[in-house]
Amino acid sequence: MLWYECSTLVTAGFAVPPTCTAIPGATAATFVVTSNQAGYYLSVDETVTGDNTTATALAASTPLVTTNAPGSPTHVVAVAGVGSASVSWSAPTTGLTPTSYRVVATNGATCTSVTTSCVVTGLLYGTYYTFTVTATNAAGTSPASLVSNPITPSESVPGAPTRVVAVAGEGSARVSWSPALANGSLVTLYVVTALPGGATCSTAGTSCLVTGLTNGLTYALRVTARNALGTGASSAPVAVTPRVASPPAPVGVVVRRASDALIVAWSAGLANGVAVRGYVVSVSGGGTTRTCATTATTCTVSGLVNGVAYRVVVSARGASSAAETVVRALVAPAGHPSAPVVFHSARGRGVVIVYVHPPTALNGAPVAYYQYLLTGTLLRGRWTVQPIKGRTVIVLRGLRLATAYVVRVRAVSVGGASPASRPVRVVTL
């Protein structure tokens, strides 16, 4: 016993007609229909025994098997085009109406349609292609149709590139686009042309940089594609105006005060595609301006006047533009103060008291604090901040009794430490 699927009705008692195909593995007394049998008539062979002989014939077929899913499209026909193929077919005769169709070429290229025709593009000259079609609706997708007739696409120059985008740069423009239709022959080169002037760039990819443009002048940019047959039509023009781009402005500017000078340091700004060729520090105040140029990220501006407030600006320089960072607060250079004077000392039981005259020259910055240096028998002195900051009386306690000491004092400001005062000798009680 063997089951068959037939594309036409079968009358009982006939041999297996050419419109019927055996269903592999279907040899049981019963057969469960699947969606694969949609669009077919089913039949089974019967063995008839007479007086002296036996014969096999098909039983009468079932009604046409139907399903909500569409059956396979039929009569698929392909017509060669330039780098393409126009494929048409007949709608399925079973199942609900398809909502879409999908055509698949032997190289995997596809197209979709809601009608019974579709154009498959991206095909190459000199290559044979066949096509199959499937139909889809809400209930599912049909089996693939029988393959179409084979075709070989013709070839032509490429189509025009599309979706051209241009981004302005400094004396340049970065242009990108979507690939052109190959029209049967592989695209080997794209060329971008800028008008006026005729500046060009070329690439095998889909982006290139046009240089040599004039900042402030508006250009029309067009892209063409080339293959072995020649150059195709140009894209629609895209307008762009190159501009002067500024380099990244310096960040994290720090100013340190020095005697008759300011020491300025900074970090390079976030890269933005414009090269920094150097930096200039400008310091203005007191009716004068002084500058310092460098390729590093620190610079010392000298020849300033201690105590005069200056405005500090750090500029990053590009090929034809600059970006600056301004220090908000005015800054005054400062040198170290002159030496203070110890004008009196007193002694007590294990105590030394030192009275100090402030420096006569502050050199641009106030005294922040004083330090003392105490030396004596078995004592190696070191400069120590006075016990009470900001006062000119230094009281030193806990010293050895009846012991001689030498005291020196110096003043400290942001400009540094002053020279030491003259030494004063004192003996504790």
N, C-alpha and C positions, 0 to 999 in steps of 0.2 A: 504494500500500500504506500502511495506517495502522493502528497498534496502539490497542487500547481497554482500559480497566480497567472491569470490570463488577461490580456488587454481587450479581448472581445468575448461576447457570450459564447458558451459551448453547449452544443446539443448532445444529449446522452447517446452513447453508443459509437462515437467516433474515435479514431486514433488521436494521439496527442498532436494538436495543430501547432504550427510555428508561432502562433500568438501566445502560447503558454510556456512558462518556464517553471521547472521544478523548484520547490522551496527546500533549500538544504536542511536536512535533519527532520523534516516533517513527514514521519512515517507511521505515526500512531493512528488509531481509529478516530481520534478527535484532534482538532487543531484550534488553538487560541489565536485569534486575529490580533495583530499589532498595527501600529500606525504605518509600518512599512508596506502593508497591503492596501493602504488607502488608494483608491483609483483603479483597483484591479477586481476581476471576477475570480472567485476561488472554485477549484474543482479537485476531484480525487479520482485516481484510476480504479477500475473495477475489473475483476477477472470473471469472464463468462465461460461456462463449461457446457459443451454440447455432447452429442452421442460419442463422437470419436475425437474431439479436439477441444482446446481451450484457447481463449483470446483475451487480450487486455484492451479496455477502452475507457474513456473518461466518462464520469457521471455528469449529469447536467450541472452547469455552474450555478453558483450562488448569485444573488443580486450584487450589483456594484457595491464594493466596500467603500463607505464614506466616513469622514471624520470632520470635526470643526477645523482642525489644522489644514492648511492648504496642501494640495498635492503638488507634484513637481511641475514647474513650467515646462513647456514643450516647444518644439520647432525653434531652437536657438540658432540664430544666424548672425555671423560677424562680418563686417565690412571694413577693410583696411582704410586708415586715414593717415595723416601726417603725424607720425609718432604716437598714433592712437588707433582705436578701433571702435566703431559704432556697433553695438550689440543690441539685437531685438529678439523678442520671443512671444510665445502665446501664453496667456494666463492659464493657471491650472483649471481643470474642469471639476475638481472635487474640493470639499471643504469650504469654509467661509471665505469671503473676498480678501485677498492679501492687502495689507496696508503698506508694504514696502517689498522691494526686490534687491538682491545683492548679486553682483556679477564678480566672478573671480577668474583672473587670467592664470595661465600656467606659471607665470613668474611671480604670482602673489599679488599683482596689482589689482585693485578693486574699484568699483563704482557702485553707488546706490541710487535707487529711483523709486518713485511712487507710480510711475507709468511702466509700460512694457518695452522701454528702450533706455539705453544708457551709453555714455562714451567713456571708455577706459583710456587714460592718458599715461604718459611716462614710459611708453614702449619704444623699443629700439629697432632701427632699420636692420634688415638682414636676419631677423630672428622670427621663427614661427611661433604663433600663439594660438591656443584654443581657449574656450571659455565655458564655464558652467554657471547656472543661475539657480538661486534658491528664493522661495517666497516665504513671507512671514506675516502672521496676524497675531491677534491676542492669544490664540490657542496654541501657537508654536510655529516652528520653522519646518518647511518641507524638506524632503531629501533633495539632493542636487539633481539638476536636469542632466540629460545626456549631453556630452560635449558638443560644442559647435564645430562648424567647419574651421580648418586652420587658415590663418591669414598672416601676411608679412607687412608691417607698416611701411609706409614710404617715409622719406626724410626731408627736412627743410632747415632753414636757418632758425635759431632759437626764437621764442617769443620774447616780448618785452618784460624785463624784471618788474616786480610789483612791490607795493608797500615800502617805498623808498623813504628813508628817514635820514635827515642831516642834523648833526649837532655842531654848533659853532665852537671853534677854538681860537687861539691867538694866531692870526695869519693862516688859519687852516680850518678844515671841516671834516669831521668823521662821518662817513656815509655808510649806511647799511640797507639791506633790501632782502626780499624773499626771492628764492631761485626762479629763474625763467623756465618756461616749458622747453624741454630739450628738442622736441619735434623730431625725434627719431635718431638724433646724433648727439652724443654727450657734449655738454657745455664745457669748454676748456678755459675760457677767460671772460672776466667781466671788466669793463672799462668805464670809469666815472669821468665825465668832462664838465668843467666849470666854465660858464660864460657870464661876463666877458673874460677874455684873457686866454681861455683854452687850457688852463692847468688840468692835468689828469692824474689819476692813479689807477692801477690795475691789479687784479688778484684772481686766483682760482676759487676763492671763498666768496663770502657774501658781505664783506665789510672792508673798507680801506680808507686811508687818510689822504685827503687832498691838501697839499701844502703850497706855499708861495702865493697865498691870497693876501689881499689888502684889507686891513682892519677898517671897519666902517662901510665897506662897499658891499652891496647886496649882489649875490651870485645866483644863477639858475643852474642847478646840478641835474644831469641826466645820466642814466646808467644803460649800457648796452651789453648784450651777451654774444659770445662767439662760439661757433662749433666748426666742424670740418668743412661745412658748406659756406660759411661766411658769418657776417654780423647781422643780428636781428634788429628789429625796431627798438628805438630808445624808449625808456620809461617816461612817464609824465614828469615835467620839471618840478624840482623842489627848491624853494628859495631859502637862502641862509646868508647871514651877515656875520663874518668873522669879527671878533672883538679882542680888545686888549684884556688879557686875563692877569689878575694879580697873583703873586706868589702867596703862600701861606704866611700870615702874620706871626711874628714871634710871640711866644707865650711864656708865662712864668718869669717875668722880668724881675730881677732883684738888683738893688743898688746898694753898694757898700761905700761908706764915706771914708775918705783918706785925706791926707794933708795936701791941700791945693789940687785935689783930684777926686773923681768919682769912678769907682770900679763897677761896671755894669755887666751882668750875666743874664742869660735867657736860654730858652729851649726852642728848637725849631717847631713851627706850627704843623698842624696835620696836613699831610701831603694832599695836594689837589691837582696834580698833574703838571703844574708849572714849576720849572726848575728855579731854585734860589741860587743866584750867582754871588751873593755876598750880603753883608749887613752894614748899616751905617747907624752909629749912635750920635744923636744931636743933643747938645746940652746948651740951654739958653737961660741967661740971667745976668743981672748987673749991667745990662746994655751990651753984652757980647754973646756970641754963639761960637761954640767949639764943637768939632766933630771928630769921630774916630771911625775908620773903615776897617773891616776885617772879613775873612771867610770863616772864622771860628764863631763860637757862641759866647764870647766874653771880650770886653774891650775896656781899656782905661783911658778916660778923658782927663788930661792934665792941663795945667796952666789956669786953673780956677782960683777963686778967692775964698778962703775959709770964711764961713759964716754967711755967705751970700746964698740965697735960695735959688735953685736952678730947676728948670723944667727939663725932663728927660724923655726923649722919644727914640725908640728903636725901630728901624725900618729894614724889611727884607726886600732885596732888589732882584727883580727878574730881568728878562731880556729888554723889556720896554715898559715896565711898570713896577710899582712898589706897593707894599702893604705895611702899615706902621702900627705900633703899639705905644700908647702914651702912658707914662707912669703918672698916676693920679696926684699923688702928693709931691709938693716941691721938696727938693733934697739939697742940703747945704754940705759942702765938703768941710772937713774938720781935721786939724792937726792936734798933736798932743799939747796939753797946757804947759806953761813954764813951771819951773820947780817951785813948790811952796816953801815957806820959811817957818822954821820952828823958832818962835820968838820968846818962849818961856818954857821951863820945865819945873816940875816939883816932885818931891819924893815923900813917901810914907813908909809904913811898916810893910815891906814886901810889895810896895806900890810905886809905879812911875806915872806921872801925869804930864802930858805933852800938849802945849797950846800952839796952834798952827795959823799962820797967815795964808789965805788962799793965793793961788797963782796970780800974777799981775797980767799975764797974757793967756786967754782961754783958747785962742786959735780956732774959733768957730763953733765950739760946743761947750756947754756947762760941765762943771766937774760932777761926775756921777758919784764918786766915792773916793776915799783916801785909803792908802795902804801904809803900813809901817814895817820896818825891818829892825828887829831887836837883836843885838849881838852882845856877847859878854863871855865871862869865864864858863867854860864847858857848854856854851850855847852856840849852836850854829843857826844863825838867823835865816828866815825866809820871808818874803813879802806876804803880808797877811792883811786882809780887809779889816779896817778899824772896827772896834766893837759896836759903835753906834754910827750908822751911815748918815752922811749928810751934815755932820757937825765937825767943828774944827778943834774939838777937845778929844784927846785920846787917852783913856785911862787903862793902864795895864796892871792887872792884879796877879796875885799868886806867885810873885817872884821870890828869889832867894833873899834872905835878910842880909843887910850890910854887904851888898854885892854891887860892883860897878857894871853898868850897862851903857851901850852906845845905841842911840835911836836915830833912824832916818825915816823920813816921810816922803811920799810921792802922791800926786793927784792923778786920777784916771777919768778920762772922758771917752766918748765914742771914737775920738781921734787917736786914742792910745794912752799910754802911761807917760807922765812927765819925768824929767830927770829927778833924781833923789835930792832932797834938801841937804843942807850941810849937816854933818853928824853932830849930835848933842850927847855929852857924857853926863850920866847921873848915877848916884849911889843910893840904893835903898837903905832905909833905916833897919 
